[in-house]
Amino acid sequence: MTQQTLIAIGGAEDHTADRTILKQFVHLAGGDQARIVVITTASEIPDHRWQAYHDVFTALEVGELTHLDHRDRVSALDPTQLTAIDQATGIFITGGDQVQLVSRIGGTPIDHALHRAYQRGAIVAGTSAGAACLSQTMIAFGESGNTPIQGMMQLSAGLNFISTVIFDQHFRQRERLGRLITAVAFHPGHLGIGLDEDTALVIRDHQAEVIGTGRVTLVDGLRMESTIHQAVLGAPIETHGLEISEYSAGSSLTLTHHPN
């Protein structure tokens, strides 16, 4: 059975020094034999994003690089773009606006091609907005703060490479604990995963490893009781029984609810 690998990156990954996360992506995608597609659809500055990743992946001696950008849904219906995805060993989705990304490619032939590539073993990585969209349910946007508040964030559909988690990115840098707890309160069957900048979670099935310089925060609501159903807009949400864990580089974790 072909193993599927996701790499969810919290944004602002190192491009110039150790480049640990990008090196790992390239290595898993095939090193100098890798055929990587960079998708900049989430970005308002796609050419700038492409140049930055072109430079770093070229420095890492990737075999082949292709840029795909979709400014509207019509461009995501173009069948000529599917060949690069069908031949890719690695897909890299850049940052920007995750709602823009999903609204432009969700349900299109590009979306279906990405899933075909993932199922046959291509490495799929996303950074920042590109990480947010990897899950079935994603945080579309929200406010900063460590207290969960009714209405502080909006959930929407992601690209559904993994269905059991909700990602948030730039996590400690932008104080996003409150909105991730709120998301888990709405979906307590999902694990909340907060990704710091220059930090990634390499996921194979339900097993994951942390790489990079920051931390990954796991929010487990299996035993949580909350007031999400009665809190009025703008009011804090009370939670009881919530489990929060933090992991740093080298840690391994299982992306299922903790049994105890």
Secondary structure, DSSP 8 states (H G I E B T S, - for coil): ----EEEEE-S---SSS--HHHHHHHHHHTGGG-EEEEE-TT-SSHHHHHHHHHHHHHHTT-SEEEEE--SSTTGGG-GGGHHHHHH-SEEEE--S-HHHHHHHHTTSHHHHHHHHHHHTT-EEEEETHHHHTTBSEEEEEE---SS-BTTSEEEEE---SBSSEEEE-STTTTT-HHHHHHHHHH-TTSEEEEE-TTEEEEEETTEEEEEESSEEEEEE-TT-EE-TTT--TTSB--EES-EEEEEETT-EEESS----
